[in-house]
Structures are given as C-alpha cells and as structure tokens.
Amino acid sequence: MVPVNPPGTASRLRRLPCWLALASALLALGCAGAPPVARERPLVLFPLPPEKPRVQYLGSLSSTADLPSHRGKFAEFLFGPPEVRHPLLKPINAVLSGSKLYICDTMLNTVVVYDLVSGDSHVLAGDRGIGKIQQPNNIAIDDEGRLLVADKTRGAVLVYGPDERYLHAWGRPGEVAPVAVAAARDVLYVCDIKDHEIEVWDRRTGGFLRSFGGKGNTPGLLLYPTYVALGPDGSVYVTDTGNFRVQKFSPKGEPLMQFGRHGDAMGQFAWPKGLDLDGHGRLYVVDTRFANVQIFDGSNGRLFLFFGGPGEDRGNLDLPAGLRVCPWPAIPWLTERVMPGFDPEYLVIVVNQWQSHLINFFAVARERAESP
C-alpha cells in the first residue's frame, strides 16, 4: 500500500531541514550551554537557628530520576525527562567510593550502583552465577577497593574486586549469619547476628581467627548486634541493638565502654542500628525508632548533637537503618547544595527503608577555633 500525503506535505518537507538544523543548534546549546540554575531549596540546618549550624541536609535520592542529568532543558522539552532506571525498593545500607554509591537493597536482593557525577546506574556486575547475592545486609570497601557484601542468607561475606568482578565467598553457611563487616589492616570484623558475637577473620584468606561477645546483657556481651565500625585508633564499635546501646571494644575484643541505654531522652536509644565514625573520632549512631542520628564523642560517650527526626519533610527520616560517614567528596551534585559560608568536612549518608526519601545526604561543618 502506498501512503498518501495530505495537501501541503511537500512544502512542509522542503522546510524540514531548516527546522532540523535549528533544533540541532538549540539542542547543542541545551546540552553544552551554561550550567542549569540551581532550584531554590529551603535550608534545613541542625541545630536550629539562632544556634550555629553544624549539619546541613543536602537532599535525597530514590531512583535515577534524582541523579544529575546531562540532558539539556531543550532536549528534555523535545524528548522528555530521562528514563527512570533502577528505582530503590527497600535499601538498608550504602557506601560511597569516588563518585559511585553502592546501595544494598533487601527487596531487590542486589547491590545497585549510582554514579553521582555521570548520573549512570547499574546492578553490581558480579551479582550473578556463583557471585549471586541472596540478601545484602551491609557493604564495605577495603583499602584495596574490594567490595565486601555481608550476606545473611548465604552465611558469607561475598568479595568483589574494584572492577565489581566476583572473587570469592568467605564464611560458614548455616553456622554464621553476617549482617555487617568492617575491614582493618589484617583482619575483617564480621557481625554475626546468629550467635550474637563479632567474628574476626583473616583478611587474606577469610579464615576464622577468633570471636568476642556472645549472648547476654552485661558489659562485653551482645544481643542481636547489627552493625560494626572501626575508630581512627582501631577500636571496634558495635551496635548492640537488643541491649539498646553501642559497645566499644579494643582490637582484641576487650570491652572498653558503652554508649547509651534504653530510653527516650537524648543520649539514649529506642532501636539503634547503623553507626560510623569520622576522622575526629566522633561516633554517629542512627536510631530506627527515634528516626534520628546522634553524634557522640567516641572517647568518652559525651553527646554532641542530634539531627533528623520523624516525618516526611526534607531532612526527616523514616525507618532509617544504614549510616556511613566519609570525607567530603568533590561531587558537584552535592557541593552546589551547600549554603554559602558553610564549610563541609564530612558527608553523612543515612539510608531510609521507607518513605520517598530513601538515601539522604547531610554535610557536617568543619570545626574552627572560635575567635576570642
């Protein structure tokens, strides 16, 4: 069948190359022109004014629609916004390496990778075959760039190279239930929720070396430990969730001190989960039920500050679980959101398991000596 052109089609077709040339020029301007003007966002600061701000909420993401887009405004007008890819369903933990954010999602049962600079995304390349993830509870990155995924269902820590290629699985299926892992120089500290203890594994072979903890509520014992982190001096911090506290151990597993107890006052916990430390030894602990983050002095347990809180507004949290602290990264998508005069030193990533704001970013200001 030969299509019949309506009247006037020939004249319009003759003009089409001109319109295409104009569209191409405008498209190029849209892609390569001046950077888009940042939207006005109400500032969310902690503590509240008139106190000096120490923490600024920067924004959140839940899918690739929230990532930076390099498609110009005119391109979006012509073709629409970029396709939404890899939406998160129930994230539990995340870690940033360079511009790549590695996110454990316990409903997708994989690790989703978002690039905060390019806006690209993908599923962890090694998550297939013998490297298939069954339940990613936590992810860490060692100083060689290897990805360590604590998989409770497989009873193992899955190890992937910096190129995301699967290397091996360490563990004892049926005997250990890893829910978190932290890498020291020579060993791995693995949080075993099954036996309420911290296991210490050889970092090169994955072989079991020793353990500390055990079920109980006295100092040094644990009840459903969920997260483990290392301080600048090598001290081991464990979220003792069932006992509503954080415990601090020496690298050999000797109990040193504990933070908090069950209660609803500041410095106390209702259901502590993710924790991490910054380079100054400050301890950040997220509480799922309080829906906030409390910052302590990691050496003596003194409470400095808290931020977040329950609710759906920007800067609030809903069933937060994972938390990660890292030095301030040179990522424009984050830097452009920092208010003038606020000098960020650390980035805090808090992972919600619920709500529309799933991965939340907070900037922590650099401490400066006060003028006399």
Buried (B, 14 or more C-beta within 10 A) or exposed (E): EEEEEEEEEEEEEEEEEEEEEEEEEBBEEBEEEEEEEEEEEEEBBBEEEEEEBBBBBBBBBBBBBBBBBEBBBBBEEEEEEBEEBBBBBBBBBBBBBEBBBBBBBBEBBBBBBBBBBEBBBBBBBBBEEEBBBEBBBBBBBBEEEBBBBBBBBBBBBBBBBEEBEBEEBBBEEEEBBBBBBBBBEEBBBBBBBBBBBBBBBEBEEBEBEEBBBEEEEEEBBBBBBBBBBBBEEEBBBBBBBBBBBBBBBEBEBEBBBBBBEEEEEEBBBBBBBBBBBBEEBBBBBBBBBBBBBBBBBBBEBEBEBBBBBBEEEBBBBBBBBBBBBBEBBEBEBBEEBBEEEBEBBBBBBBBBBBBEBBBBBBBBBEEEEEEE
